[in-house]
Every structure is written in C-alpha cells, then in structure tokens.
Amino acid sequence: MASREEQLGSAQKALQAGDFARGQSAEDLLQTDAGDGEALYIVAVAARYLERFEQTEAHLARLHAAMPEYGGAWQETGHLARAQGDTGRAIAAYARATRFNPALDASWRALAAIETARGNGAEAQVAQAQVRRIAALPRELVAVTHHLHERRILRAEEICRHFLRANPRNVEGMRLLAQIGIKLGILDDAEFLLESARAFEPDNIQVHLDYIDVLRRRQKFDRAREEAEALHARDRANPLFQSHLAIESMQTGDYDRAFELFDAVLDRLPGDIATLTSKGHALKTTGAQEEAVASYRAAVAAKPDHGDAWYALANLKTYSFTDDEIVVMRERATREDLAFMDRVHLSFALGKALEDRKGYGDSFGFYETGNALKRAQTRYSPDAMSQELALQKEVCTRELFAKLEGAGDPSPDPIFILGLPRAGSTLLEQILASHSQVDGTLELPNILALAHRLRGRKAGQSRYPEVLHELSDGQLSKFGRQFIEDTRIHRQGAPFFIDKMPNNFRHIGLIHLILPNAKIIDARRDPMDCCFSGFKQLFAEGQEFTYGLAEVGRYYADYVDLMDHWDAVLPGKVLRVRHEDVLDDLDGQVRRMLDHCGLEFEDACLDFHKTDRAVRTASSEQVRQPINRKGQGAWKPYEPWLGNLRDALGPLAT
C-alpha cells in the first residue's frame, strides 16, 4: 500500500497535469485523518476545477477549521467565490490569504484584477505593487516566505541559509532568516542578522522595525527605545513612528512619554483602534483602571469587531460587561467575515462575560470555541512535551549534580518563581517585590533562551539536556555571570530580583548548575482551579498546552512529576508555596518565603496591594487588591463539562 507521502505526491502530480478527477484520490487519506490539511487542500482544488462547488465548500470549511491561518486555503476560498460570482466574498478571502502569507502572487493578481474591474484604481495599484514586489524577489526567497508563513519553519531555514551562503549581503534574505530565528527562539542570531541588514540598507524602514521588535523580544528595552527614537527623529509627525516610540517608552517605564505620544497619534487619527488599545494596555499596567476601560471602550466603539479590545476588557478580570455590550459581542462573533484573531478574542471575552452572569453552559461553549481555534493554530503536541520533561528526569541525576558541585556563578541575586501560569505566581512576586531588598522584574526569557542555545542548531538532533554532562565548570560559571549581566537592565538597584517565568520549572537543573545560590519558589495551586483558569486565559504568546482540557491536565500531571524529581535530586532547593495556604495564612507563608530567601520580615510584604509598581501579567488588577478568594473553586459550576480535565489529571483531580 502506498504511503501518505506517495499518495499526496500522486494527487499533486495529477492536479499539475490537469487530471482533476485523479487529483481527488487524496480523499482516501481523509478516511484515516479527517483533518489532514494537505489532503483537504488538494481535494478542494480538484473539486473546484471540476465545478463541484458544494464539495469544495465543505472541504474548505474543514481545512479552515484544521488550519485557520493557512493562506493557501483562503486563496482557494477566494477562487471559489470568484468562480461563483461573489466578488465581495472573494475580496475578503484574498485579503485574508495575503495577510497570512504575503507571497501569494495569485491572490494579489486576483485582487488587482477585481479592483481594476470595479474602478478602484488605488486599491488595484496597491495589489499590483505587491505583484511587482514578489516578482522582483529571488525565487528562493519566495519559497522561504511560503514555508515560513505556512509553518514549515525548518524547511524555510534550510532554503534561506543556502541562499544566503551564495548571497551573503541580500537584505531581504537576512530579514527572512531573522524572522525564522524569532520563530525558533534564536533571538541572538536574529538580532545580529537585523543589525547587519540595517548597516547594509540604513533607509530600509521594515528592517528598522524588525530590529526594534527583536530588541524588545530580547528585553533590551533601552536599545529598542534608542532605535525607535532614531526613527521618530526622521519624521516626528509620522503616526507609525510615534506609535513605536510610545510602545518602547512604555517598556522602559517612561509612561508619561508613552501617553504623550499615544495622544499625539490620537489627535491625528482619533479612532485608531491599535493606538486606543495600546494606550489601554499602558493604563492598565500602571493601575489606572478606569482610564484603561475608557480607552478600550473607545476602541470597540470605533470598530465593534475589534476583538483585542473586547478581550482586554475581559482580561481586566474586574470589569463587568453591560447587556448591550454582550449583545454586540454575540452578534459580531457570528459574522462569517470576522478575522481569525478577532473571533478568538471575542470567544474568550464572551466566555468571561457570560461566566460573570452565571450562564455557565453558554460561557463554556465560548471558552471551548476560543480554545479550539488556538489549538488548531498552535498544533501543540502533548506527547512531545511529556517526552521533553521525562528527559530532564533521565539526564539530571544526583550524580550529575554531585559531579558539578561548586560550579556556576555564586551570585545569590536571583529569586525564581516558577510553576504553571495562573497558579498565583504574580501574587507571590508582588509580595516579595514589596520588600525593600527585592526588585520585581518580568517573566524573563533568559533561561529558556539558554536552554534553546544548548540544544544546538541541527534539526531533530537536540543536545539538551544531555549536553549538561559535557559542560565544564568554566562554561557553567560563564552562563551564570551572563544571566546576571543580561538581566541587570530590569533591576532598580536592590540586592535581589525576581524572575517569574513559569516555564523555568522545566530547567531547574540548568538553573542550579549555573546559579547554585539562586533561590527557587514553586507556586502551586489546586489542580482543577489552576488548569481551568489556564483554559480560560488567552495568553499573548506561548503556553500552548492550555488550549485544551486534556492537554492542560496532562501538562499539570507532568509538571508535578518533574517537580517531585527535582525535590528528590536537589532536596531543599525548591520552596513549594501553595496558593490555598497563602489564602489561609498570609503572614505565615510570607515569613516562609522570606526565610527561604534569607530576608528579614517587613510589614510591606503583607500590604503588598499598596505597592506601586507596573505589573504586566493577566493578574495585574487582582494583586492590587487585598488577599481574597474570588478565584477559588471557580471550576465547580463548570464541572459537567470538565470530564476530559479530570481524566487527564487522574488522582490529582481529587
């Protein structure tokens, strides 16, 4: 029997030869996997050419569900609509296609033709300019763009590196490889590439914008702001440059400048939804909740299907939607032409709005819709994650730590708060950051970036964590020193500082080897509360395991298993702080944490909600209130729908 690859190859050759009936043979693969995106695409194309439009529509609906951001699928939807004479739908589909993959030449050509026929000269010229841009690109870079936007990242990297070996000063090639590096988390390479590209083409604005983006991702906020200042100096009235400088000013804590720039943009573009939403985020971060609400509401008034602002209101956790707002969100959520992320944002926002009204059945339905969309987008693999965590247990043994005892940088400065998101880590950070000797910072990416670098660069041949056995004392000390130096930018001068990246629990062995005197706190919460809270949360990036009940339950169980391992091989290294214990005995748990960190007791830690500092997580409003139990047991009204979560947690669920 032919393999899947052979069947796909045969069907693709049939399409290329114009034998569309034989091209539909890929339908056999759907018997095994109804969500096989490549097979769905082939049979949809074949059905359209055979003018079996109902079949085409059905295949494309399944393809959009399986791969919601696949540009080729939306291009095919445009072709179908055009064949059926539905010009408006065709334009919307082609627009989505080019948003998800800007190298789709056929979509740009179709848009140019449609807009020309409609007499829309300006729109036609924009599309024709994109056709010329793609035509001017080397064919290798067009292929890279296709692979990159269709999530075939490793293939994109392979082609791009090969191209750049022959064309080392090609700026677009460097820019694309930097984008690939960002996708893979190799931010240092991306920064170097963009810095070089900027030197080769100093007037290339897109390169400057990409460079600012990667500097921010590396949390080099001062550098990013300097770059944004330089762009702004080129044209102080340019709203795009003003917006970027506002965002970078916010990252460096200069909120006055940020608000000044946001307002300058809004003076010129009063209903600009992106600026209104960004300004709302800044206001929320500084604790100006009423002003944040006003900014978000202005954004949805300007564009009622702007999901980002609707979800921002829900994500305040303390905002109550009006009846009219719920009606608007419900109506917008049903629109066929709603953009993908607007649908995701509205689904999570409606889940929260209806939860507040105790409409738990409808609420769960919207949460499940939002999660299903994100699950299809991320393609998270629970098996791969379980294997990754199991490998930490296999490699990071007592023998490894005994062999390398005394290695690493001796600095006692870092306090790592880790665990799962929505487990109460922001509360613990706020408590400790209220101490005069401790700086609160951010969820710092440095440990995750180091782990990624240690994996090596060959696809499918990760050297981490096994490489830990090969590192010398000098290398471990260097990594520890580099962590201290690279994170200094986030500190305000206190002797100690907090890194609250939750995913660092996967790398406690690495942390101990490079920073043996660092303190580690495991923020743990009741499994059902923690997992369901994660399921209800739409994260800005990462945390893909939360977008399914079975997935988040399995991840929690794997996390507990790995933490048990760390307790066994590094006894006493990790202080476990249970959220429920903090609620029951704040004073006692505060003293436990301070003792673990070697700090004297200070009353300010009990009055944490009075501490004035920027908080950039979903719990920002909650930690500005006295201790409360509002989130405890929030899963119980949803119990009828949580069977998959209970099954995945197993004994932990009780």
C-alpha positions in Angstrom: 0.0 0.0 0.0 1.3 3.5 -0.9 2.5 5.7 1.9 0.8 9.0 2.7 3.6 10.9 1.1 3.3 8.8 -2.1 -0.5 9.3 -2.2 -0.1 13.0 -1.8 2.6 13.2 -4.4 0.5 11.3 -6.9 -2.6 13.5 -6.3 -0.4 16.7 -6.7 1.0 15.5 -10.0 -2.5 14.7 -11.2 -3.5 18.3 -10.4 -0.5 19.7 -12.2 -1.3 17.6 -15.2 -4.9 18.8 -15.2 -6.3 15.4 -14.3 -8.6 16.7 -11.5 -10.6 13.5 -11.2 -7.5 11.6 -10.3 -6.4 14.5 -8.0 -9.4 13.7 -5.8 -7.7 10.4 -4.9 -6.2 12.3 -2.0 -9.7 12.0 -0.4 -8.7 8.4 0.6 -6.3 10.0 3.1 -9.2 11.7 4.9 -10.5 8.3 5.9 -7.5 8.0 8.2 -7.2 11.6 9.2 -10.2 13.9 8.6 -8.1 16.9 9.4 -5.2 16.2 7.1 -4.6 19.8 5.8 -2.6 18.9 2.7 -5.1 16.3 1.6 -8.0 18.7 2.2 -6.3 21.3 0.1 -5.7 19.0 -2.8 -9.3 17.6 -2.9 -10.7 21.2 -2.5 -8.7 22.4 -5.5 -9.7 19.4 -7.6 -13.4 19.8 -6.7 -13.3 23.4 -7.7 -11.8 22.7 -11.1 -14.5 20.0 -11.6 -17.1 22.7 -10.6 -18.3 20.6 -7.7 -18.7 23.7 -5.6 -20.6 22.2 -2.7 -17.8 19.7 -2.2 -15.2 22.4 -2.5 -17.1 24.5 0.2 -17.3 21.5 2.6 -13.6 20.6 2.1 -12.5 24.3 2.7 -14.6 24.6 5.8 -12.8 21.6 7.3 -9.5 22.9 6.1 -10.1 26.3 7.8 -11.0 24.5 11.0 -7.9 22.4 10.9 -5.5 25.2 9.7 -7.2 28.6 10.4 -4.2 30.7 9.2 -3.3 28.7 6.1 -3.0 31.4 3.4 -3.4 28.9 0.6 -6.8 27.7 1.9 -8.1 31.3 2.0 -6.7 31.9 -1.5 -8.7 28.8 -2.7 -11.8 30.3 -0.9 -11.2 33.4 -3.0 -11.0 31.4 -6.2 -14.2 29.6 -5.3 -16.1 32.8 -4.5 -14.9 34.4 -7.7 -16.0 31.3 -9.7 -19.4 31.7 -8.1 -19.6 35.4 -8.9 -19.4 36.5 -5.3 -16.9 39.4 -5.7 -17.3 40.7 -2.1 -16.5 37.4 -0.6 -13.7 36.8 -3.0 -12.0 40.1 -2.0 -12.4 39.3 1.8 -10.9 35.8 1.2 -7.9 37.1 -0.9 -7.3 39.8 1.8 -7.1 37.1 4.5 -4.9 34.9 2.2 -2.3 37.7 1.8 -2.4 38.6 5.4 -1.5 35.0 6.4 1.0 34.7 3.5 2.1 37.9 1.7 3.9 35.9 -1.0 0.7 34.6 -2.6 1.1 36.0 -6.0 -2.2 34.6 -7.4 -4.2 36.3 -4.6 -2.5 39.7 -5.3 -3.2 39.3 -9.0 -6.8 38.4 -8.4 -7.2 41.4 -6.2 -5.6 43.7 -8.8 -8.0 42.4 -11.5 -11.1 42.6 -9.3 -10.3 46.1 -8.1 -9.5 47.3 -11.6 -12.8 45.9 -12.9 -14.6 47.7 -10.1 -12.9 51.0 -10.9 -11.0 51.1 -7.6 -7.7 52.4 -9.0 -5.9 53.0 -5.7 -6.7 49.5 -4.4 -5.6 47.9 -7.7 -2.3 49.8 -7.6 -1.6 48.5 -4.1 -2.2 44.9 -5.2 -0.1 45.4 -8.4 2.7 46.8 -6.3 2.7 43.6 -4.3 2.8 41.5 -7.6 5.8 43.5 -8.7 7.5 43.1 -5.3 7.1 39.3 -5.4 8.3 39.2 -9.0 11.4 41.1 -8.0 12.3 38.6 -5.2 14.7 35.7 -6.0 12.6 32.5 -6.3 14.3 31.0 -3.3 13.1 33.8 -1.1 9.5 33.5 -2.4 9.7 29.8 -1.4 11.1 30.8 2.0 8.2 33.2 2.6 5.7 30.4 1.7 7.3 27.9 4.0 7.7 30.5 6.8 4.0 31.6 6.7 2.8 28.0 6.3 4.7 26.9 9.5 7.3 24.8 7.7 9.9 26.6 9.7 12.8 24.2 9.4 12.4 23.9 5.6 12.3 27.7 5.4 15.5 27.9 7.4 17.3 25.3 5.2 16.4 27.2 1.9 17.2 30.6 3.4 20.6 29.6 4.8 21.5 28.0 1.4 20.5 31.2 -0.4 22.5 33.5 2.0 25.6 31.4 1.6 25.6 32.4 -2.1 24.2 35.9 -1.4 25.6 37.0 2.0 24.6 40.6 1.7 21.0 40.1 0.5 19.0 42.2 3.0 15.6 40.5 2.4 17.2 37.1 2.9 18.8 38.3 6.1 15.4 39.7 7.3 13.6 36.5 6.5 16.2 34.4 8.3 15.9 36.7 11.3 12.1 36.1 11.2 12.8 32.4 11.2 15.2 32.8 14.1 12.4 34.6 16.1 10.0 31.7 15.4 12.6 29.3 16.6 13.5 31.4 19.7 17.1 32.0 18.4 16.9 35.7 19.2 20.6 36.4 19.4 21.1 35.3 15.8 18.0 37.3 14.7 19.4 40.4 16.4 22.8 40.0 14.7 21.2 39.5 11.2 19.0 42.6 11.5 21.8 44.7 12.9 23.8 43.7 9.8 20.9 44.3 7.4 20.4 47.7 8.9 24.0 48.6 8.2 23.7 47.4 4.6 20.4 49.3 3.9 20.1 52.1 6.5 17.0 53.5 4.8 15.1 50.2 4.8 12.3 51.1 7.3 11.0 47.5 7.6 14.4 46.3 8.7 14.5 49.0 11.4 11.0 48.0 12.6 12.0 44.3 12.7 15.2 45.3 14.6 13.2 47.2 17.2 10.9 44.1 17.6 13.8 41.7 18.2 15.4 44.0 20.7 12.2 44.2 22.6 11.8 40.4 22.5 15.4 40.2 23.9 14.2 42.7 26.5 16.9 45.1 25.5 14.4 47.9 26.1 16.8 50.8 26.3 18.3 49.8 22.9 14.9 49.3 21.4 13.9 52.7 22.5 17.0 54.3 21.1 16.2 52.8 17.7 12.6 54.0 17.9 13.8 57.5 18.8 16.0 57.4 15.7 13.1 56.5 13.5 10.9 59.2 15.2 13.6 61.8 14.5 13.3 61.1 10.8 9.7 62.2 10.7 8.3 63.4 14.0 4.7 63.6 12.6 4.7 60.0 11.3 2.0 58.1 13.4 3.7 54.8 12.8 7.0 56.1 14.3 5.1 57.8 17.1 3.3 54.5 18.0 6.5 52.5 18.0 8.3 55.1 20.2 5.3 55.1 22.6 5.5 51.3 23.0 9.2 51.3 23.6 8.9 54.2 26.0 6.3 52.2 27.9 8.7 49.2 28.0 11.4 51.4 29.7 8.9 52.7 32.3 8.6 56.2 30.8 4.8 56.1 30.8 4.5 59.9 30.6 6.3 59.9 27.3 4.2 57.0 26.1 0.9 58.7 26.9 2.1 61.9 25.2 2.9 60.0 22.0 -0.3 57.9 22.1 -2.2 61.2 22.4 -0.3 62.7 19.5 -1.3 59.8 17.3 -4.9 60.1 18.5 -5.0 63.8 17.8 -4.3 63.0 14.2 -6.2 59.7 14.0 -8.9 59.9 16.7 -10.4 56.5 16.1 -7.2 54.5 15.6 -8.0 51.2 17.3 -4.5 49.9 17.7 -3.4 53.1 19.5 -6.5 53.1 21.7 -5.9 49.5 22.6 -2.2 50.0 23.3 -2.9 53.1 25.4 -5.4 51.0 27.4 -2.7 48.3 28.0 -0.3 51.0 29.3 -3.0 52.5 31.6 -3.8 49.0 32.9 -0.1 48.3 33.6 0.1 51.5 35.7 -3.0 50.7 37.6 -5.2 53.4 36.0 -8.1 51.0 35.5 -10.9 53.5 34.8 -8.9 55.2 32.2 -7.9 51.9 30.7 -11.6 50.9 30.4 -12.4 54.2 28.7 -9.6 53.6 26.1 -10.7 50.0 25.4 -14.3 51.1 25.1 -13.3 53.8 22.7 -11.6 51.2 20.5 -14.6 49.0 20.3 -16.9 52.0 19.6 -14.6 52.8 16.6 -14.6 49.1 15.4 -17.2 46.9 17.1 -15.5 43.6 16.0 -12.1 44.6 17.3 -11.6 41.5 19.4 -8.4 42.6 21.0 -10.0 45.5 22.9 -13.1 43.3 23.9 -10.7 40.7 25.4 -8.6 43.4 27.1 -11.8 44.5 29.0 -12.4 40.8 30.0 -8.8 40.4 30.9 -9.0 43.1 33.5 -10.8 40.4 35.5 -12.7 43.1 37.4 -14.8 44.5 34.5 -18.5 43.7 34.1 -19.9 43.9 30.6 -23.2 45.6 30.1 -26.2 43.9 28.4 -25.7 45.9 25.3 -22.0 45.0 25.1 -22.8 41.3 25.3 -25.4 41.7 22.5 -22.8 43.4 20.3 -20.2 40.8 21.0 -22.6 37.9 20.3 -23.7 39.5 17.0 -20.1 40.1 15.9 -19.0 36.6 16.9 -21.4 35.1 14.4 -20.2 37.0 11.4 -18.6 34.9 8.7 -16.2 37.6 7.7 -14.7 38.0 11.2 -10.9 37.9 11.2 -9.4 34.8 12.9 -7.9 36.5 16.0 -11.0 38.7 16.4 -13.0 35.5 16.6 -10.6 34.1 19.2 -10.6 37.2 21.3 -14.4 37.6 21.2 -14.8 33.9 22.1 -12.7 34.3 25.3 -14.3 37.7 26.1 -17.8 36.2 25.8 -16.8 33.3 27.9 -15.8 35.7 30.7 -18.9 37.9 30.2 -21.3 35.0 30.5 -19.4 33.5 33.4 -20.0 36.7 35.3 -23.7 36.3 34.5 -23.6 32.7 35.7 -24.6 31.5 32.2 -22.1 28.6 32.6 -23.3 26.5 29.7 -23.0 29.3 27.1 -19.9 30.5 28.8 -18.1 27.1 28.5 -19.2 26.9 24.8 -17.4 30.2 24.0 -14.3 29.2 26.0 -14.2 25.9 24.1 -14.6 27.7 20.8 -11.7 30.0 21.5 -9.5 27.2 22.7 -10.3 25.0 19.8 -9.3 27.8 17.4 -6.0 28.3 19.2 -5.4 24.6 19.4 -5.7 24.3 15.7 -3.4 27.3 15.2 -0.6 26.1 17.6 -0.6 22.3 16.8 0.7 21.6 20.2 2.0 18.0 20.8 1.3 16.6 24.4 3.5 13.6 23.6 6.5 15.7 22.6 6.1 17.8 25.8 5.9 14.7 28.0 9.0 13.3 26.4 10.8 16.6 26.9 10.0 16.7 30.6 10.8 13.0 31.1 14.2 13.5 29.5 15.0 16.1 32.3 14.4 13.4 34.8 16.6 10.9 32.9 19.5 13.3 32.5 19.5 15.5 35.6 20.5 13.0 38.2 22.0 13.1 41.7 25.3 12.0 40.1 25.3 15.0 37.7 24.8 17.5 40.5 27.4 15.8 42.7 30.0 15.8 39.9 29.4 19.5 39.2 29.0 20.7 42.8 30.7 24.1 43.3 30.4 25.0 39.6 28.5 28.0 38.3 28.4 31.7 39.3 28.0 32.2 43.1 25.7 35.3 42.9 22.7 34.9 45.2 20.8 37.7 43.5 18.1 35.8 41.6 14.8 34.5 43.0 13.0 32.3 40.6 9.2 31.9 41.0 8.0 29.2 38.7 5.3 26.6 38.1 2.3 26.9 35.9 0.6 30.1 34.7 -2.5 31.1 36.7 -1.1 29.4 39.8 -0.6 32.6 41.9 2.9 33.4 40.9 2.1 37.1 40.3 0.8 37.4 43.9 4.0 35.8 45.2 6.0 38.2 43.1 4.0 41.2 44.3 4.6 40.1 48.0 8.3 39.7 47.6 8.7 42.8 45.4 7.2 44.8 48.2 10.3 44.1 50.2 12.9 46.8 50.2 15.7 44.4 49.2 13.9 42.9 46.2 13.2 44.1 42.7 10.3 42.7 40.8 11.0 42.4 37.1 9.2 40.4 34.3 8.8 36.9 33.0 12.4 36.9 31.8 13.3 34.7 28.7 17.0 34.2 29.5 16.9 30.7 30.9 14.6 29.5 28.1 16.9 31.1 25.6 20.0 29.5 27.1 18.3 26.1 27.0 17.5 26.6 23.4 21.0 27.5 22.5 22.3 24.4 24.3 20.0 22.3 22.0 22.3 23.1 19.0 21.2 24.1 15.6 20.7 20.8 13.7 17.0 19.9 13.1 15.9 16.8 15.1 19.2 16.5 16.9 18.8 18.4 20.2 21.8 18.1 22.5 20.0 19.5 25.5 19.7 18.4 28.3 22.3 15.7 27.7 24.9 18.4 26.9 24.8 19.3 30.7 27.1 16.3 31.3 29.7 17.8 28.9 29.8 21.4 30.3 32.9 22.5 32.2 32.9 24.5 35.5 34.2 27.4 33.5 31.3 27.2 31.0 28.7 27.0 33.7 30.2 30.0 35.6 30.2 31.9 32.3 26.5 31.2 31.7 25.7 32.2 35.3 27.6 35.5 35.0 25.9 36.2 31.7 22.5 35.7 33.2 23.3 38.2 36.0 24.7 40.8 33.5 21.9 40.4 30.9 19.1 40.8 33.5 20.7 43.8 35.1 18.7 46.1 32.8 15.5 45.1 34.6 16.7 45.9 38.1 16.3 49.0 40.2 19.3 48.6 42.4 18.0 46.2 45.1 20.4 43.3 46.1 17.9 40.6 44.9 15.5 40.4 41.9 12.7 38.1 40.8 12.4 36.2 37.5 8.9 34.8 37.4 8.9 32.9 34.1 6.7 30.0 34.9 8.2 27.6 32.3 11.5 27.7 34.1 10.4 24.7 36.2 11.5 22.6 33.1 15.1 23.8 33.6 15.7 23.8 37.4 18.7 21.5 36.8 20.3 24.1 34.5 19.4 26.9 36.9 21.1 25.1 39.8 24.2 24.3 37.7 24.8 27.9 36.5 23.5 29.7 39.7 23.8 27.4 42.6 22.9 30.1 45.2 19.7 31.2 43.4 16.5 30.8 45.4 13.6 28.9 43.7 9.9 29.0 44.7 7.4 26.7 43.2 4.0 28.5 43.0 1.4 25.7 43.2 -2.4 25.9 43.0 -5.2 23.4 43.3 -5.1 21.3 40.1 -8.7 21.9 39.0 -8.5 25.6 39.8 -5.2 26.1 38.1 -5.9 24.1 35.0 -9.4 25.5 34.4 -8.0 29.1 35.0 -5.4 28.4 32.3 -8.0 27.1 30.0 -10.0 30.3 30.4 -6.9 32.5 29.7 -5.8 33.7 26.3 -2.1 34.1 26.5 -0.2 36.7 24.5 2.3 34.0 23.4 3.4 30.6 24.5 1.6 28.3 27.0 0.1 26.3 24.1 -0.7 23.4 26.5 -3.6 25.5 28.0 -5.8 25.3 24.8 -7.4 22.0 25.6 -8.7 20.4 28.8 -6.9 17.1 28.3 -3.7 18.9 27.3 -3.6 21.2 30.3 -4.4 18.4 32.7 -1.7 16.2 31.3 0.8 19.0 31.4 -0.1 19.7 35.1 0.5 16.0 35.9 3.8 16.0 34.1 4.8 19.2 36.0 4.0 17.6 39.4 6.0 14.5 38.4 9.0 16.6 37.3 8.9 18.8 40.5 8.9 15.5 42.6 12.1 14.6 40.7 13.7 18.0 41.5 12.8 17.5 45.2 14.5 14.1 45.1 17.7 15.0 43.4 18.0 18.6 44.9 16.5 18.2 48.3 15.6 21.6 49.9 16.4 23.6 46.8 12.8 24.4 46.0 10.3 26.0 48.4 6.8 25.0 47.5 4.2 27.6 48.2 0.5 26.6 47.8 -1.9 29.3 46.8 -4.5 28.0 49.2 -2.0 28.2 52.1 -1.4 31.8 51.2 -5.1 32.5 51.4 -5.4 30.7 54.7 -2.3 32.1 56.4 -0.8 35.1 54.6 1.5 36.0 57.5 2.9 32.5 57.9 3.5 32.0 54.2 5.2 35.4 53.8 7.6 34.5 56.6 8.3 31.1 55.0 9.2 32.8 51.7 11.4 35.5 53.3 13.2 32.9 55.4 13.9 30.8 52.3 15.3 33.9 50.5 17.4 34.9 53.6 15.4 38.2 54.1 14.2 39.9 57.2 10.5 40.3 57.7 8.9 43.6 56.5 5.3 44.7 57.0 5.1 46.0 53.4 5.0 42.3 52.2 1.7 41.9 54.0 0.4 45.2 52.5 1.5 44.1 49.0 -1.6 45.5 47.4 -0.4 49.0 48.3 2.9 48.6 46.4 3.1 51.0 43.4 4.7 49.2 40.6 4.0 48.2 37.0 2.6 44.7 36.7 2.4 43.2 33.2 0.5 39.9 33.7 -3.2 39.0 33.5 -3.3 39.2 37.3 -2.3 42.9 37.4 -5.6 44.2 38.8 -6.1 41.3 41.2 -2.7 41.8 43.0 -3.7 45.5 43.6 -6.4 44.2 45.9 -6.2 42.7 49.4 -6.0 38.9 49.6 -9.3 37.3 48.5 -10.8 34.0 47.5 -12.6 35.1 44.3 -10.8 32.6 42.1 -11.1 29.6 44.4 -13.4 26.8 43.2 -14.2 28.8 40.0 -14.2 25.4 38.1 -17.1 23.9 40.1 -20.0 25.5 38.2 -18.4 24.0 35.0 -18.0 20.5 36.4 -20.4 18.9 33.9 -18.1 19.8 31.0 -14.7 19.0 32.7 -14.5 15.3 32.3 -11.5 15.4 30.0 -9.6 17.5 32.5 -10.4 15.1 35.4 -9.4 12.1 33.3 -6.1 13.8 32.4 -5.3 14.8 36.0 -6.1 11.3 37.3 -5.6 11.1 41.1 -4.5 14.7 41.2 -8.1 15.8 40.5 -9.2 14.8 43.9 
